[in-house]
Amino acid sequence: MPIDPRFYRIASKVTSGDLATFLGTKTSGSTDILISDISSPARATSGALTFISSAVHDLGDLAGAVVIAKLGLNDLPKNVGALIEVENPRLEFSRAADMILRDITCDPESETISQKPNIDPSAQIAPTAVIEGNSVIGANVVIGANCVIKSGVHIGSGCHIGDNCTLSHCELAENCTIQAGVVIGGAGFGFEITKNGPVMVPHLGIVRIGKHVGIGANTAIDRGSLDDTVIEDNVMIDNLVHIAHNCHIGAGSVIAGQVGIAGSTTLGRNVMIGGQAGIADHLHIGEGAVIMARSGVTKDVEAGAKMVGFPAMEAGLYWREQALLRQMLRQQKKTKKKD
């Protein structure tokens, strides 16, 4: 997915050769490719910078792409425009992104951030709210006290933003309700361990929120790392929920309070998650599945399944095992009394 120009700018005239020199290594292939985008391997096209740490089966057309890859990694496509091999691709990609990318929402001298926001006359905005330049506020939007709407954010018509919310690197479709204290679009919890401690990696996606979405108080939704975090239409999210970077929440899903969903996990349509459940990263929860309260999901869940426990298992099996365990304990107590 291309870098969103509302929030980011790519430095001009940086070539694959320049990047290899900056990283202190060499490149195989062309040294003259102008880097014009940053993308995940699945969506990388000509001129895009990406990285590959291990074997990847879902790759885009890498012809003309600049790829930072693990040294000695096998089965890389033959059509890579420029290949930069390093020991730690994720760390070197982070360094490369810092070199060529500018987050314009953090640059007060940016021409974009200095532009006036586009605010519909019907919008109601509290006097203490901060609306930065180049943002778009639709018709009949209500924005509460002490909110901060960062540069480039788009809020669709009819949305209601409660007090003390911070929205950055995101877009909201129509008629969303955001309760107090919500943070949308902050950088995800992604880092690389080095001998000098953890180093944060850049998060270059945004959060895309569909129509008629409800988000409870003090919930946090992180923006994507290379792709976007997506919340589809009619999703209901309770208070104190954390949705990590690159998650995709299917339409009509319901997520109760204190749920945590780790990065790059996808939920199908109409999934229901009970309070205090935790879902591990890079999983797929099938359409219509039910995750019962306080469950810990560590593997993919089939469509329509009902899961409970930690590690979560199919509910019918879980309750049968619990019943069997109680029978065994009762029998053990009877045996001890006889002895």
N, C-alpha and C positions, 0 to 999 in steps of 0.2 A: 504494500500500500504506500503510495507516494507520501513524502513528508508534506504535512499540511501547511501551506504558506501563510495561513492566519497566525501561526504560532512559531514557525521556524524559518530560517533562511540558510541556504547552503552557500558557503564562500565560493566566489567565482574563480575560475581559471586554476583550480587545483587539479592536478593530473595524478594518475596512478603512480607515475614515477616520483612525483613530489611526496606523495603519501609514503611510499616505501622508504624514501630518504629520511623522512621525519621519524619513521618507526625504526630506523637503523638497520634495515634489511634490504633485500633485493626483490624484484618482481619477475615472474615468468610471464611472458606474453608482452602485450603492448605497454609501453610507459607513457603513452600520449592520450590515454582515455580521460576526458574531462568528467569529473565526478559531479553529477547533477541531482542525485537523490540518495537516500539511505533506506534500505528495505530489508525485510526478512528474506531468507533464501527461497521461500516458496513464491515470492512475488518479485524477485529481483529481475530487472531487465537492463538493457544497455544503459551504461552510465551510472548505474546504482552501485553503492557500496554495501556489502553484506559480510557476514562471517559464518563459518561452519566449523564447529568444534568436534563433531563426530559424524558418523555415517548418517546422511539425511536422504530419505526416500522421496520427499515432497519438495522438489526443486523447481524454480521458475526457469525461464529461458535466460541462461547466464551468458549468452553471447554478448560481449561488450560490457559485462559487469565486472566490477572490481571485487575480488573475493579474498578476504583474510581467512586462512584455513590452518588447521592443525598441521604441524610439520609431519610429513610422511603419511598423511591421511590417504587411504586408497579409495578408488572408485569415484573420484571427482569427475564431473563432466569434462569432455575434451574441448568444449566450446567456450570455456571461461575466458573473458577478455583479458584480464590481468589477475594473476594468482600471487598473493603475498603469503608465504608460509612462515608461521611463527610458533613458538611453544605454547603460548596462551592466547588463542584467538579472541576470546571474550574481553580480556584485559586490553589487548592491543586495539581491538575495535573501539573500546571506550576512549582510548587515547586519540584514535583517529577521529571519532565523532567530536571530541572536544576541539580538535584542530579545525575542522571544516564546517561545523554547525553552530548557528547562533540561535538561542532561544530569545525571540524578540520580546516576549512578555517580561523578561528580566532586564531589559535594556531601556532605561528611561530616555535615552537619546535617540531611540529608534523613530524613524519617520512614521511607522505604522502606529506605534503606541501613542504618538503625539496627536493623531487624528481624533476628531471628536467622535464620541459614540453615537450610534444611530438608534435613537430612543423614540418609540412611537408616542405621540402626544397623549394617548389614553393610558399609558403606563403610570403606575403609582409607586414612587420610589421614596423611601424614607430619607430625610435630610442627612442622616449620618452614614448612609450607604456610599460606597466608593465604586464608581463605574468608570473603568479605564477606557482609553481610546480604542477605536476600531471594533468595539463590541456592538452587538445588535440586540436590542430589547424590543420584543414584539408587542402587539396590541393587547391592552388589558392585563399586562403583566404586573404583579405586585412584588416588590422587593423590600424586605423588612430592614429593621435598624441594624447598623454596623456590618452589613454584608459587604463583601469585596468581590466584584465581578471583574476578572482580569481581562487584559487586552485579547481581542479575537473571539471571546466567548459569544455564542449565539443562543439566545433564549427565545423559544417560540411563543406564539400568542397564548394568552390565558394561563400561563404558568404562575405559580405562587411560590415565592422563595421566602422562607421564614427568617427570623432574626439570626445574626451572627453566622451566616453561611459564607464559605469561600469557594468560588467556582473559577477554575482555570482549565485551559486546554480541554474544553468540552463544548458540546452543542446539545441543546435540549429541544425536542419537538414540542408540539402543542399540548397544553393542558396538563402539565406535570405539577405535582405538589411536593415541595421540598421543605421538610420541617426544620426547626431551628438547629444550628450547630453542625450542619452537614458540610463535609469537605469533598468536593468532586474535582478530579483531575490532577491531584497531587502525584508526585513521582512514586513509583512502586518500590517495593523493598527488594531491590536486585543489587547484588554485589559480587565481587570476585575476591577470593582470599589470596593475599600475597604475603611475603615474608615480613612486610611492614604493617600488616593488618588488612582488614577488609577495605576494598575500594569500590565505591558506588559506581554502577554502570548507568549510562544515560537512558532515560525513558522518553522516546521520541514519538509515541503515538498520542491519541487523545481518548476521551470518553464520549461515546455516542449514545444518547438516551432517546428512546422512542416516545410515542404519544401516550398520554394518560398513565404515566408512571408515578407511583407514590414512593417517597423515600423518607423513612423515619428519622427522628432526631439523633444527632451525633453519629450518623453513619458515614463511612469513608469509602469512596470508590476511586481506585487508583487508575491513572491513565496507562495505556499500553506501553510496552517497551519498544517494539518495532511495529507491530500491528496495533489495532485499537481495542480498547475495552468497550463492549457493546451490551446495552440493556435494551431489549426489544419492547414493543408496545405492551401496555397493560400489566406490567410487572409491579407487584406490591412488595416493598421492602420495609421491614420493621426497624425499630430503634437499635442503635449500637451494632450494626452489621458491618463487616469488613469484606469488600470484594476487591481482590488483588488484581494486578496488571494482567491484561490480555484475556480476562474472563469474558465469556459470552453467555448471557442469561436469556433464555428463550421466552417468547411472548406468553403472557398469562401466568408466569411462575409466581409463587408466593414464598417469601423468605422471612421467617420469624426472627425475633430479637436475639442478639448475641451470636449469630451465626458467623463463621469465618470460612471464606472460600479462597483457597490458595490459587496462585497464578496459573493462567492458561487452561483453566478448567471450563468446560462448556456444559450448560444445562439446556436440555431440549424444552419444548413447549410444555407449559402447564405442570412443571415440577413443583412439588411442595416440600419445604424444608422446615422442620420443627426447631424450636429454640435451642440455642447452645450447641447445635450440631457443627461439626468441623469436616471440611472436605479437602483432601490433599490436592496437590498440584497436578496438572496435565491429565485430568480425568475427564470422562464423558458420562454425564448423568442423562439417561434416556428419557424420552417424552413421557410425561404423566407419572414419573416415578415419585415415590414418597419417601423422604428421609425423616425418620422419627426423631423426636427431641433427644439431644445429648448423644446422638450417634456419631461415630468417627468413620468416615468413608475413606478407604485406602485403595480402592480399585474401581474400575468402571461399573456402572449400574445399568442394567437392561431397562428398556422402556416398560413402564407399568409396574416395575418392581416396588415392593415395600421393604425398606431396610431399617434395621434397628441394631443397637449395640456397638461395642468397640472391640475389635474391628467390626464394622457393620456387616451384617449378613441378612439373608432373606428372613422376613419377620416370622413366617410360619415355622421355619427350621429353628430360629432362635427360641421361640416360645416352647417348642417341643423339647429342645435341649434343656431349657430352664425347668420344665416340668419333670424331666427325667432326673436332673440333678437334685431337685427337692425330694423325689422318691428315694433316691440313693441315700441322701442325708437322713431321712426319716428311718430308713431300714437300718442304717448304721447306728442310730441312737437306740433302736429297739434291741439290736444285738448286744450293745454295751450294757443295757439294763439287765438282760438275761445273764450275762457273764458276772 
